[in-house]
Amino acid sequence: MRLQKQYQLGSMIIHYCQQYQISYEQLFQGIVSSSTFSRFINGTAELERFIINQLLERAGICPNQFESWIDDRDWYWFCKRDEIRCAYNREDYGLMAELIQEYKKICPKVYPSYFQYGELMQAYLYGKQKTEEQFLKQALNALHCTIPDISSIVWEQACFSIQEIHALILVAEGYSRLQNYSLAISLLKRIIRYTAVRQIELEEAIKFVPYARVLLAHIYFQMGNRDDAVRESWKGIQLLKESHCTVCGISFMEELLQSIKKQDNQKPGNRNKEIYRKISNAVQKWKAILKEYDIPFHMLHSIQNYENCHIISDSIQAYRRLSGKTQKQFCDGICTVRAFRDIEKGRTSPKTLCFHDLMEQCGLPNTKHTHYTQWNLRRIPSHSKGNLEQYPLWFCETVLINRLACSYGESGNYLKAVELLEAVYKSYQNTRTTELLSYKGYCLTLKNLANYLQLSNMQKQAEAVKKELIRRELQNGHLQYADIGIW
């Protein structure tokens, strides 16, 4: 019972609210109604993953710490948001405008956070196409979806989702474009200080702090305050370097180059010339690498907010087939065969009690969100390589199989190591939620697979896997496994 309570998301949110002295009203305001929130923390209501992410972020919890099941409705909304983000990254602004309008028309009115995403992306679009006044107005519209008035924010007690912080940064950018530098600097400093006051986890902080710092450096540069521009750029570069993060790396270095160049015209120095030369070379290398792997310079990583997800219908169907049971045998005593067919086909989501019983049938934890670092590993059943490729692996299981493969490899059985790792690799590829599954588990598999392919003298395959590893890590904006000296 204690273990089950530990994994109840409502109990965890209550704990963090008490720890950070956040009132429930502060937490749910602009996201869900008080009655829905009460039912959620009591375990009698379930919310969409996107809404849960907003609550987790406001409570200071990183959503990527959890593995979860999402239904086809969640998946549908993720795909809609991802289409908008991808159009922005490709600079296809005409398509982006159409997608935003479609998204806003069908947005569920009961959840302001959904609508805020559309307004936020509209602000990014206006930043490329409209006047400075229209851009600032749209950024404020996005913010007002969940925060009625920017002047009413009590920063010492505030709690924001990442989406709201990005809206605040866009407001600061709007102020700077209208040359209201004092308001912009004040707002950006508060945002950066917010990470320290609220003790935001690094994994969450790198989603917005680099963006805020590069904008602050740019404002100082525009004001002619070169020393502060250099200082902010350098702080940002150090933050990225220490966390092996690449988001905004090029922007920081270009800002630093401009500031140093202007300073050198006034008071040239050997040290500045050396730094300028090194940074200039680094920028060229970064651009060449990102161009080779087709990675946009200004990707909106933080707006995605999904990872470690499995679709309920796909997972239940995979486990049922692995068990060798018919639909009638699998759902016996839980629900009708007709209802179960609808669940497997994604036409409907299982109710709370039904979901828990189905998870027990699958041998999975009976809660929708499980903290994988503390979860007891379940035993992976004996099956052939073919079945493993269809098996919906969790992060902890991926790590377990990687360790097993490395044990084979260390004993000289490279082919067996490759066979296991290729099966895990294909398991990731065979799911609709490939892009939502833990990139850490995926990249760990790619790293080990490339290593044992190389030791097996399969150089071409090893190079292809290495390229996929680098592409995925650069796309995520956080280097951990790729053997690349980008810093």
N, C-alpha and C positions, 0 to 999 in steps of 0.2 A: 504493500500500500504506500509506503514512504517513497519507494522508487517511482511508482506511478505518479504520485503527487509532484515529484521532482520534475517530471517531464510535462506536467500540465502547463501550457503556455500562460494561461490566466494567472496561475500562482506565481510564475516567474516574473510577470510584468508587475504584479502587486509588490513583490519583493524589491524590484528595482525602483519603483515609485517611492517606497519607504526609504530606501537607501539614499536616493538623491532628493528627497523631500519634494516630490512632484505630486501635485493634487490630481485626482482622477479627471477633474474638469479640464485642467491644463492638457492632460494627455489626450483626451478624446475630442476636444473642441475642434470643429472643422473637419473631423475625420468620420466619426460615427455619432449616432444619438446616444444619450445617456442610458436609455433602456436597452439598446443593442449592446452597448459596452458592458452593462451589468450582466446581461445574459451570457456574453462571451467569457468574462472572467469567472463566472460560475459554472462554465462548462456546458451550458444548455443551448448555446448558439455557435455556429461556425461562420467565419468570415473569409472573404477572398484573400488570397496570399498577398496581393498588392496592398490591401488595407492593413493586414497584419504587419507587413513591413513598415508601414508608416508609424504604427503604434510602437513597434520594437525600436525603431530609430529614435523616436521621441523619448523612450525610456532609457536610451543609452546602450541598447543591445544591438550588436551587429547581426543582421538577418542571415548573413552567409555562414554563421555558426551552426545553422540548423539544416537538416535534411528533411524534406517534407513531400507529401503528395499533394498535387493540385488536380482539379477536375478540368474537364474540357472547356468550361466557361473561363476559368483562369487562363488556360492556354490560349484561348481565343483573344483575350484582352492583351496578353503578353505579345502575341503576334502583331496585333494592331499597333501597339506602342513601338515595337521593334521596326515595323515598316517605316514609321515616321522618322525614327532615329537614323535608320540606314539611308533614307532619302537625304537627310541633312548631311550625313557624312560623305555622300556622293555629290553633294552640292546640287542636287536636282530639286531646286526650290519650288518649281511649278508643281511637281508631283507631291512634294511635302505639303503645300498649301491645300491641295485636294484631299490628301489623307487626313489632315488635321480637321477639316470641315466635316468629313465623314465620321471621324472619331467623336467629335463634339456632339453631333446629331444623335448618336446612339449611346452616349455616356449615361450610366445609371445615375439619376439625379440624387439618389439617397446617399451617394458617396462623393463629397466635394473633392477628395483627393484625385479621383479619376479625371474629373473635369479640369482640375488644376494642372494635370500633366499636359492636356491639350493647350491650355492657356500659356503654359511655360514654353512649350515648343513653338507656339505662335510668336512668343517674345523673341526666341532665338531666330526665327524667320524674319521678323521685323528688323532685327539687328543687321540683317544682310540687305534688306530691300526698302525699308521705310525711313522716315525722317527721325531725328533724335528724339523729338517730342513724342512721336507715336511709339517709339521703342520703349521709352520710360513709362508711358501710360500703360502699355501692354504688360510690362514687367510688374507694375503695381496691380494690374488686374489679376495676374497669376497669383501674386502674394495674397490678395484679398479673398481668394477662394477659401482659405483656411485661417488667415490672420486679418481681422477686420481693419486694423489701423496700425501702421508701422510705428507711430508715435506712442502707441499704448503698450509696446513691448517692454516688459521689465526684465532686462537682460540678466540680472543676477539670478532670476528664478525661471527663465525661459527654457523651454525644451522644444526642439525642432526636428522634423524629419529632414533627410538629405534633400528631398525635393524642395522643401521650404527654404533651406539654406541657399540652394541654387537660385531660387526666386529673389532672395535678398541680395545675392551677389549681382544679379542682373539689374536690380534697382540701383545698386551702387554704380554699376557700369553706366546706367542711364544718367545718373547725376554727373558722372565724369564727362560724358559726351556733351552735356550741356554746360560744361566747365564750372559746375558747382563742386569744386574739388574738396572743400572742407567737409561737406556732407558725405561725399563718397569715401574719403579717407576715414572719417569717424565710423561709418558703417562697416567698412572692411576690417578695421582694427577690432571692432566688437566681435565680428564673425570669427576672426583668427583667435581672439582671446577666449571665445566661447569653448573652443576645444580643450583649453587648459582648465577652465572653470568647471566644465561638466565631465572632465576626464574622458573625452571621447577616444575610443580605441583607434589605434593607428590605421587599421584596415578601413575604418570609416572616415578618418580625418583626411587620408590621401584622396578621397573622392571630391573634396571641395577646397581644402587648404591651399594646394598648389595653384588652383584657379584664382583664389582670392589674392594670393601673394603676387602672382604675375600681373594682375590688374593693378594692384597697389604700386608695384614697381613702375608700371607704365604711366600711372598718374603722376608719380614723382618726376619721371622723365619729362612729361609734358609741361610740368610746372617749372622745369629748369633746375630742379633739386637733384643734381647728378649723384651726389654722395648717398642720399637715401635710396635712390633708384638702384645703385650698385649694391647697397646693403641688402635690400629686399630681394633682389635677384639672386644674390649669393646665398642668402638664407634658404630661399626656395630650392636652389640647386642642391644644397647640402641635405635638405629634407628628403628630396627625391633620391639622392645617392645613398643615404643611410637606410632607406626603406626599399631600395632596388626598384623604384617606381620610375616609369617613363612618361607619365601623363604630364603635359605642359613643359616637358624637358626642353624642346626646341624653342618654345616661346620664351622661357627664362633665359636661355643662352643668347638668343637674339636681342633681348632687352638689355642684357649685360653688355653685349658687344656695342650696342648703340651708346649706352651710357659711358663706357670706357673711351670710345672714340671721341665723344664730345669733350670729355675731361682732358684727353691727351692734347687736344687742340689748344687748351689753355695752359696746362702744366704737364708736359710729357714726362714720363718716367719709365725706366727700364722694366720695372716690375709689371706695370700695367701693359706694356708692349708684349711681355712674355705671356701674361694671362690671356691677352687678346688673341695671340697666335694659337695658343692651345685650345681656347674655346671655339675659335673660328674653324679649326680642323675638326673638332668634335661635332660641330653643327653639320658640316658637310658629310661626315661619316653617318650620323644619325639619319639625315635626309636620304642618303643612298640606301641605307638598310630598310627604312620604312617604304621607300619607293619600290624596292625589290620585292617586298612581301605585301605590297598593295595595302598599307595601313594608313588611313587618313591621319593628318597631323592633329586634328582637333576633335577626336572622338568623344562622344558624351558617355563615357563609361558609367558614371554614377547614376544616370537616369534609368539604366536598365533594372537594377535592383532585384535581380533574380539569380539564384544559383542553388544547386543541390536539390533540384525538384524532380519528382517522378510523377507521371500522370496516373491517376488512380485506376482508370479503366485498363490501360496498357499493362500496369503492374499486376493487377488481379488476374488478368487473362494469362500472363506469362507464368505466374505461380501455379495457376490451376492446371495448365498444360504440363508443367514440370512434375506436378503431383500425379498426373495420369488419370485424374478424375473427370467425370462428365460434369456439365453445368448443374444437373440435378443433384448429383452426389456432393458437389462442393458447397452448394447453398442450402442443403438440407437442414431444416431447423432454424435457418437465419432469415430467409426471405423466399418469395415465390420464384420459380424458374423464369417467369416472364420479367419480373423486376430485375433479376440477376442479369438476364440478357441485355436489358436496357443499360445496366451499369457497365457491363463489359464493352458495349458499343459506344459508351460515352454520352448516351442520350439523357442520362440522369446521374446524380451523385447519390451515394448511399447515405441514409440518415445516420445520425451519430451512433446509436446502438448497433445498427446493422454494420456500419463501417468497422467498429471495434471487433465484432465477431468475425468479419471477413479477414481482418488483419491477423487474427489468431489462427484462422485456417491457413493463412499464408506463412505463418511462423514469424510474423513481424510484430514490432511494438504496436500496441493498440491506440497510440495517439498520433495525430497528424504531424506533429513536429517533434523530432528527436535530436537531442544534442549528441552528435556522433562521437565527440571526444570522451563522453562519459558512459556511452551505451555499451552494455555487454554484447560481445560479438555472438551472433547466432551461427550455428554450424551450416556451412554451405554444403548442400547435398552432393553425393557422388554423382557425377554426370560426365558425359563425353564432351569433347571440345565444342562440338556443334551446339549442345545445349547451353554451355557457358556463354556462347556468343549471344544467346537470346535472354540470358539471365539478367534481370534488372539490378545491377550491382550498386551497393552503397559505397560511400567513400572508405569506410573502415574495412569493407570487404576487398575493395580495390587495393588498399595498402597490404592486407593480408596475403593476397595472391601475388603481389609484387615481391613480398618477402620470400614466398615459396619459390617463385621464379629465380630470384637472386641466389637462393640456396642451391638450386640445380646448377646455375651458372658458375657459382664458386667451386662446385665439385667437378666442373669441366663439361657438364651436359648442357651445352649452349642451345642445342636444337629444342630440347624440352622447355628451356626458359623462353625461347622465342615463341614456341607453340602456345604456352600459357599467356604470354603478354599479348600476342596477336589476338587471342580470344577475348581478352579484356578490352583491347582497342576496338574490336568489332562490336563488342557489347555496347560501347559508347556510341558507335556509329549507327547501330540498329534501333535507336530510340528517337522518337520525335523531339525529346527534350535534350538532345545532345548538347546544345549551347547553354542549357540551364544546369546541367550536371556539374559537379565540383571540378573546376578547371585544375585544381591541385592534383586530384586523383588521376585525371586524364593526362596531365603533363608529366607526372611521376612515371606513368606507364610508358609514355613516349620516350622519356629519357632512358629508361632501362631497356626498352625494346631496341632503340638505336644502338645502344652499347653492345647488346648480345648479337644483333645482326652484323655489326662490324667484326666482332670476334668470330662469327661464323663465316667470314669472308663474303658477306652479301653487302658489298659497299654501296651499290646503287640504292637498294632498299633502305639502308641506314641513312644515306643522305636525304632521301625523301622524307623519312620520319623526323630527322633533325629539322628540316625546313618547316614541317608542320608544327613542331614544338615551338620554334622561334616565332612563327606567325601567331600561334594561339597566345603565347605569353605577351607579345607586343600588343596584340589586340586587347588583351585584358589590362595592359598598362602596368603590370607588376612582374618583374623578372625574378624567378626563383629557381627554375630547373635548367633553363637553356644555357649552354656553354657559349656565352657571347659577351665579349668585353666592351659592352656599349658604354659603361661608365669609366 
